[in-house]
């Protein structure tokens, strides 16, 4: 009569039959290994925690096939390649060397609110940053589905200048006016970068202080509504508060 063995088999360290699977099945397995939706901070000046908050897909480093399939869906960008006319020196801190890896159809694009409302040269630098992203990865912003504005507070939610825009009825700005630092087109206004995200369906507002009770979401919806031609038949994006 046999007795149960106390021997525990060694863990399976290799799946040697994987290369024999049909290519379509292997690629599907790699895609299923992609991370769920992540929040990707798109700022030229990230903190160390912001730069490393979204881990790179592990499939970038498994094998050449997994990496190739990952790069069909994700774009890799490097902040240290960005050169601004308003920056005297190139920053090579750890946070700037951390690559950005983004799938705009899946990930949430995160903009710190202060980037979008910096006066004068500050916002000019941010517009240069956005142009850099679009030049290195055309469509990376226009294909984004979800955007989050972070660090909203009383100061950076005051300057949508709705009354001025309503007067112009969506025409090109063409002139300099108070608070906008000489913006010459809508995409350069405070929060104007949102007008370059024609396919976005949701804009999430995250406040620096939970007790904020202003009506920024309502104001932002009105701002987006002034530019209906950007959104087409889908209509303007939904704006909601998140905590």
C-alpha positions in Angstrom: 0.0 0.0 0.0 1.5 3.3 -1.1 1.7 6.3 1.3 1.3 10.0 0.4 4.6 11.6 -0.5 5.8 14.6 1.5 7.9 15.8 -1.4 6.8 19.2 -2.8 7.5 19.6 -6.5 9.6 22.5 -7.5 7.8 25.6 -8.8 7.5 25.9 -12.5 10.1 28.5 -13.5 9.7 28.2 -17.3 6.9 27.6 -19.7 8.9 26.0 -22.4 5.8 25.4 -24.7 5.0 29.2 -25.0 7.1 29.7 -28.1 5.1 26.9 -29.8 1.8 28.7 -29.3 0.3 30.4 -32.4 1.5 34.0 -32.8 -2.0 35.4 -32.4 -2.4 33.7 -29.0 1.0 34.8 -27.8 0.3 38.4 -28.7 -3.1 38.2 -27.0 -1.4 37.0 -23.8 1.1 39.9 -24.0 -1.8 42.4 -24.3 -3.6 40.8 -21.4 -0.5 41.4 -19.4 -0.6 45.2 -19.9 -1.3 47.2 -16.8 -4.8 48.6 -16.1 -5.5 52.3 -16.7 -2.8 54.4 -15.0 -2.6 58.1 -14.3 0.3 59.6 -16.3 1.6 63.0 -15.2 2.4 65.2 -18.2 4.3 68.1 -16.9 7.8 69.3 -17.8 8.7 69.7 -14.1 7.5 66.6 -12.2 8.4 65.8 -8.7 10.2 62.5 -8.1 7.0 60.9 -6.8 5.0 62.1 -9.9 7.6 60.9 -12.3 7.7 57.4 -10.8 4.0 57.0 -9.9 3.2 55.0 -13.0 5.3 51.9 -13.4 6.4 50.9 -16.9 4.5 47.9 -18.4 6.5 44.7 -17.5 6.0 43.5 -21.1 8.6 46.1 -22.2 11.3 43.9 -20.7 10.2 40.3 -21.0 11.4 39.6 -24.6 11.7 41.2 -28.0 8.2 40.0 -29.0 6.5 41.4 -25.9 8.3 44.7 -26.2 7.4 45.1 -29.9 3.7 44.4 -29.1 3.8 46.8 -26.2 5.2 49.6 -28.4 2.3 49.0 -30.8 0.0 50.3 -28.0 2.3 52.6 -25.8 4.4 55.6 -26.6 7.7 56.3 -24.8 8.8 59.9 -24.3 11.8 61.5 -22.5 11.4 64.7 -20.6 15.2 65.5 -20.8 14.8 65.9 -24.6 12.5 68.9 -24.1 14.3 72.2 -24.6 12.4 75.3 -23.7 13.3 78.8 -24.9 12.4 80.0 -21.4 14.8 77.6 -19.6 18.5 78.6 -19.2 19.8 75.2 -18.4 18.9 71.5 -19.0 17.7 69.6 -16.0 19.0 66.1 -15.6 17.5 65.2 -12.3 16.2 61.7 -11.7 12.6 62.8 -12.2 13.5 64.2 -15.6 15.3 61.1 -16.7 12.3 58.9 -15.9 10.7 58.0 -19.2 7.0 58.6 -19.9 5.2 55.5 -21.2 1.6 56.2 -22.1 -1.3 54.6 -24.0 -3.7 57.6 -24.5 -6.7 55.3 -25.2 -6.3 53.6 -21.8 -4.4 55.8 -19.4 -5.6 59.0 -17.7 -3.6 62.1 -18.8 -2.8 64.2 -15.7 -2.1 67.9 -15.8 -1.1 69.9 -12.7 -3.5 72.8 -12.7 -0.8 75.4 -12.1 0.9 74.4 -15.4 -2.3 75.5 -17.3 -2.6 78.9 -15.7 1.0 80.1 -15.3 1.3 83.8 -16.3 3.5 85.0 -19.1 6.6 82.8 -19.7 5.3 80.1 -17.4 2.4 79.3 -19.7 4.5 79.9 -22.8 6.9 77.1 -21.5 3.9 74.8 -21.0 2.7 75.5 -24.5 6.2 74.6 -25.8 6.0 71.4 -23.8 2.7 70.5 -25.3 4.1 71.2 -28.8 7.1 69.0 -27.9 4.8 66.1 -27.0 2.8 66.4 -30.2 5.9 66.6 -32.3 7.5 63.5 -30.8 4.2 61.5 -30.7 1.6 62.9 -33.1 -1.9 62.2 -31.8 -0.8 61.4 -28.2 -3.1 64.2 -26.9 -5.8 64.2 -29.6 -6.5 60.5 -28.9 -6.7 60.8 -25.1 -10.1 59.7 -23.6 -9.7 60.8 -20.0 -8.0 63.8 -18.4 -7.4 64.8 -14.8 -6.7 68.3 -13.6 -4.9 68.0 -10.2 -4.1 70.5 -7.5 -7.0 72.8 -8.2 -7.5 75.5 -5.6 -9.0 79.0 -5.3 -6.2 80.7 -7.1 -5.9 78.5 -10.3 -9.7 78.2 -10.8 -10.4 81.9 -11.1 -9.1 82.6 -14.6 -11.2 81.1 -17.3 -12.1 84.6 -18.6 -15.5 83.4 -19.7 -17.0 86.8 -20.3 -14.2 87.7 -22.7 -14.6 84.5 -24.7 -18.4 84.9 -24.8 -18.0 88.4 -26.3 -15.7 87.0 -29.1 -18.1 84.1 -29.8 -15.3 81.7 -30.5 -13.3 83.9 -32.9 -9.5 83.9 -32.8 -8.2 86.1 -29.9 -5.7 88.1 -32.0 -5.1 90.7 -29.2 -3.5 90.7 -25.8 -5.7 91.1 -22.8 -5.3 91.1 -19.0 -4.5 87.8 -17.4 -3.7 85.8 -20.5 -0.2 87.0 -21.2 -0.7 87.8 -24.9 -2.3 84.6 -25.9 -2.9 84.8 -29.7 -5.1 81.7 -30.1 -7.5 79.7 -28.0 -5.1 76.8 -27.4 -2.8 79.2 -25.5 -5.5 80.4 -23.1 -5.7 79.3 -19.5 -6.9 75.7 -19.7 -6.7 76.1 -23.5 -4.7 72.9 -23.8 -8.0 71.1 -23.3 -9.0 72.3 -26.7 -6.3 70.1 -28.2 -7.9 67.0 -26.8 -10.7 66.6 -29.3 -11.6 63.0 -28.4 -11.5 63.3 -24.6 -14.8 62.2 -23.0 -14.2 62.9 -19.4 -12.3 65.6 -17.4 -11.8 64.9 -13.8 -11.2 67.7 -11.3 -9.2 66.9 -8.3 -8.9 69.7 -5.7 -6.0 70.4 -3.4 -8.5 71.0 -0.5 -11.7 68.9 -0.1 -13.5 71.9 1.3 -13.3 73.8 -2.0 -16.9 74.8 -2.8 -16.6 76.9 -5.9 -18.4 76.3 -9.2 -15.3 75.5 -11.3 -16.8 72.4 -12.9 -19.7 74.5 -14.1 -17.4 77.2 -15.4 -15.2 74.7 -17.2 -18.2 73.1 -18.9 -19.2 76.6 -20.2 -15.6 77.2 -21.4 -15.6 73.9 -23.3 -19.1 74.6 -24.7 -17.8 77.8 -26.3 -15.8 75.6 -28.6 -18.3 73.0 -29.8 -16.4 72.6 -33.1 -13.6 70.9 -31.2 -15.9 68.1 -29.9 -18.0 67.5 -33.0 -21.0 65.2 -32.8 -19.9 63.7 -29.5 -20.4 67.0 -27.7 -18.2 68.5 -25.0 -16.6 66.2 -22.4 -18.2 65.4 -19.1 -16.7 67.3 -16.2 -16.8 65.8 -12.7 -15.2 66.2 -9.3 -13.1 63.4 -7.9 -11.6 63.0 -4.4 
